[in-house]
Amino acid sequence: MTSTLIGYARCSTDKQDLAAQHEALLNLGVAPDRIYTDKGFTGTRRERPGLDQALAAVRSGDTLVVPKLDRLARSVPDARAIGDDLAARGVRLQLGASVHDPADPMGKLFFNILATFAEFEADLIRMRTREGMAVARAKGKLRGKKPKLSDRQHQELCKMHGTGDYSISDLADLFSISRPTVYRTLARQGGAVATNTAGS
C-alpha cells in the first residue's frame, strides 16, 4: 500500500498569512493538492473544517504532516485525542522534519511532552496579558467600569479576541465592562462574533 503525505496548516486570524506554512509543507514533500488549511481558526477550537478534512483524508500507513505542533493543537487533551485517533488508524504524525508514530511508546511520550509545552506557552501568553492589564489598572490607565471603551482599548480588545485565547467573559473582566458591551464592541469591528447577541 502506497503511503501518502497529508499536510495541514492553520493561522488564528484572517489577517495572518499561510504562505510560510504552505511552503514548509511543500518542502517536506507534501503535494499541493494534499494540503488542507484553516484560516481564522484558533488551535483551542476543535471544530476546524480544514483539520477535519485532513483527518478524513489520511488512511492507514499515511502520514499527517504539520509544520509545528501548535498548528495542530494548543491543549494537551486535544493533542492527545488527535494522537490517539491517528494511532488507532495506523497513521503517523510528522511535526516539521520529525516523524512520530503515536502507536510507539516513545513516540507517544514525546508527542505528549510537546503538547504539554504548547499548552504551557498558550497559558503563559494569557497570564502575561492579564498581569499587564492589572498593572495598567493599578496605574489608573484602566479606570473601573465605563459605558464605552477608548479607541485604543477597543482595538486591543478586538486584537485579543482575534487570538482565540480569550473568552467573552475573560475580555469583560480584563476591561471591566459587561459582556453585552464586549459583544457590541466586536460587532462594530465587523461582526466578528458569531454568538447571538440579541437583546444585548
C-alpha positions as CSV (number, residue, x, y, z in Angstrom):
1,M,0.0,0.0,0.0
2,T,1.4,3.4,-1.0
3,S,2.0,5.8,1.8
4,T,0.6,9.4,1.3
5,L,1.7,12.6,3.0
6,I,-1.3,14.7,4.0
7,G,-0.5,18.3,5.1
8,Y,-2.3,20.7,7.5
9,A,-1.6,24.4,8.2
10,R,-3.5,26.9,10.3
11,C,-3.4,30.5,11.3
12,S,-5.5,32.2,14.0
13,T,-6.8,35.3,12.1
14,D,-7.8,36.2,8.6
15,K,-5.0,38.8,8.6
16,Q,-2.3,36.2,9.0
17,D,-0.6,34.6,6.0
18,L,-0.4,30.8,5.4
19,A,2.3,31.1,2.8
20,A,5.2,30.2,5.0
21,Q,3.5,27.1,6.4
22,H,2.3,26.1,2.9
23,E,5.9,26.4,1.6
24,A,7.2,24.4,4.5
25,L,4.8,21.6,3.8
26,L,5.8,21.6,0.1
27,N,9.5,21.4,1.1
28,L,8.6,18.4,3.3
29,G,7.3,16.6,0.3
30,V,3.5,17.2,0.6
31,A,1.8,17.5,-2.7
32,P,-0.1,20.9,-3.2
33,D,-3.4,19.2,-3.6
34,R,-2.9,17.3,-0.4
35,I,-2.6,20.4,1.8
36,Y,-5.6,21.3,4.0
37,T,-5.8,24.7,5.7
38,D,-7.8,26.7,8.3
39,K,-7.6,30.5,8.4
40,G,-9.2,32.4,11.2
41,F,-9.4,29.4,13.5
42,T,-7.5,29.1,16.7
43,G,-5.8,26.0,18.0
44,T,-8.1,25.9,21.0
45,R,-11.1,25.4,18.8
46,R,-11.6,21.7,17.9
47,E,-14.2,22.5,15.2
48,R,-11.9,23.3,12.3
49,P,-13.1,22.3,8.8
50,G,-9.6,22.1,7.3
51,L,-8.4,19.8,10.1
52,D,-11.5,17.6,9.8
53,Q,-10.8,17.2,6.1
54,A,-7.2,16.4,6.7
55,L,-8.0,13.8,9.3
56,A,-10.6,12.3,7.0
57,A,-8.1,12.1,4.1
58,V,-5.5,10.1,6.0
59,R,-5.6,6.3,5.8
60,S,-3.6,3.5,7.5
61,G,0.0,3.9,6.6
62,D,-0.3,7.6,5.7
63,T,1.5,10.4,7.5
64,L,-0.2,13.6,8.7
65,V,2.3,16.5,8.3
66,V,2.1,19.8,10.2
67,P,4.8,22.5,10.4
68,K,4.6,22.7,14.2
69,L,2.5,21.0,16.9
70,D,0.8,24.3,17.9
71,R,-0.7,24.5,14.4
72,L,-2.5,21.2,15.2
73,A,-3.5,21.8,18.8
74,R,-2.9,24.2,21.7
75,S,-4.0,21.9,24.6
76,V,-2.9,18.6,25.9
77,P,-6.3,16.9,25.8
78,D,-6.9,17.9,22.2
79,A,-3.4,16.9,21.1
80,R,-3.8,13.6,22.9
81,A,-7.2,12.9,21.4
82,I,-5.8,13.6,17.9
83,G,-2.8,11.4,18.6
84,D,-4.9,8.5,19.9
85,D,-7.1,8.7,16.8
86,L,-4.1,8.7,14.5
87,A,-2.6,5.7,16.4
88,A,-5.8,3.7,16.3
89,R,-6.0,4.2,12.5
90,G,-2.3,3.4,11.9
91,V,-1.4,7.0,10.8
92,R,1.9,8.6,11.7
93,L,2.4,12.2,12.6
94,Q,5.2,14.4,11.2
95,L,6.0,17.6,13.0
96,G,8.3,19.6,10.8
97,A,11.1,17.1,9.8
98,S,10.5,14.8,12.7
99,V,8.2,11.8,12.2
100,H,6.4,10.3,15.3
101,D,4.4,7.1,15.5
102,P,1.7,7.7,18.1
103,A,1.4,3.9,18.5
104,D,5.1,3.7,19.6
105,P,5.6,4.2,23.4
106,M,8.5,6.6,22.9
107,G,6.7,8.4,20.1
108,K,3.6,8.8,22.2
109,L,5.6,10.1,25.2
110,F,7.4,12.7,23.0
111,F,4.1,13.7,21.4
112,N,2.5,14.3,24.9
113,I,5.6,16.3,26.1
114,L,5.3,18.6,23.0
115,A,1.6,19.0,23.6
116,T,2.3,20.0,27.3
117,F,4.7,22.7,26.2
118,A,2.3,24.0,23.6
119,E,-0.4,24.4,26.2
120,F,2.0,25.9,28.7
121,E,3.0,28.5,26.1
122,A,-0.6,29.5,25.5
123,D,-1.2,29.7,29.3
124,L,1.9,32.0,29.7
125,I,0.6,34.4,27.0
126,R,-2.8,34.6,28.8
127,M,-1.1,35.1,32.2
128,R,1.2,37.9,30.9
129,T,-1.6,39.7,29.3
130,R,-3.7,39.6,32.5
131,E,-0.8,40.8,34.6
132,G,-0.2,43.7,32.1
133,M,-3.8,44.7,32.4
134,A,-3.7,44.5,36.2
135,V,-0.6,46.8,36.2
136,A,-2.3,49.3,33.8
137,R,-5.4,49.3,36.0
138,A,-3.3,49.9,39.1
139,K,-1.6,52.9,37.4
140,G,-5.0,54.4,36.6
141,K,-4.8,53.7,32.9
142,L,-7.9,51.5,33.2
143,R,-10.5,53.2,35.4
144,G,-13.2,50.8,36.5
145,K,-16.4,50.3,34.5
146,K,-17.1,52.6,31.7
147,P,-20.0,52.7,29.4
148,K,-17.7,52.8,26.4
149,L,-14.0,51.9,25.6
150,S,-11.4,54.3,24.3
151,D,-10.3,53.8,20.7
152,R,-7.1,52.2,22.0
153,Q,-8.9,49.8,24.3
154,H,-11.4,49.0,21.5
155,Q,-8.5,48.0,19.2
156,E,-6.8,46.0,22.0
157,L,-10.0,44.1,22.9
158,C,-10.6,43.1,19.2
159,K,-6.9,42.1,18.8
160,M,-7.1,39.9,21.9
161,H,-10.4,38.3,20.8
162,G,-8.8,37.6,17.4
163,T,-6.1,35.4,19.0
164,G,-8.8,33.0,20.2
165,D,-7.2,32.7,23.6
166,Y,-9.8,34.8,25.4
167,S,-13.5,34.1,26.0
168,I,-16.1,36.9,26.1
169,S,-16.1,36.6,29.9
170,D,-12.3,37.0,30.0
171,L,-12.5,40.2,28.0
172,A,-15.3,41.6,30.1
173,D,-13.2,41.0,33.3
174,L,-10.0,42.3,31.8
175,F,-11.6,45.6,30.5
176,S,-14.1,45.9,33.4
177,I,-17.0,46.0,31.1
178,S,-20.2,44.0,30.7
179,R,-20.5,41.0,28.3
180,P,-23.0,42.9,26.2
181,T,-20.6,45.7,25.8
182,V,-17.9,43.2,24.6
183,Y,-20.4,41.8,22.0
184,R,-21.2,45.3,20.8
185,T,-17.6,46.3,20.5
186,L,-16.8,43.2,18.5
187,A,-19.9,43.7,16.3
188,R,-18.8,47.2,15.5
189,Q,-15.4,45.8,14.4
190,G,-17.1,43.9,11.7
191,G,-19.4,41.3,13.1
192,A,-16.5,39.0,14.2
193,V,-18.6,37.3,16.8
194,A,-21.0,34.7,15.6
195,T,-22.7,34.4,19.0
196,N,-26.3,35.6,19.2
197,T,-26.2,39.0,20.8
198,A,-29.9,39.7,20.6
199,G,-31.1,42.0,23.4
200,S,-27.5,42.9,24.5
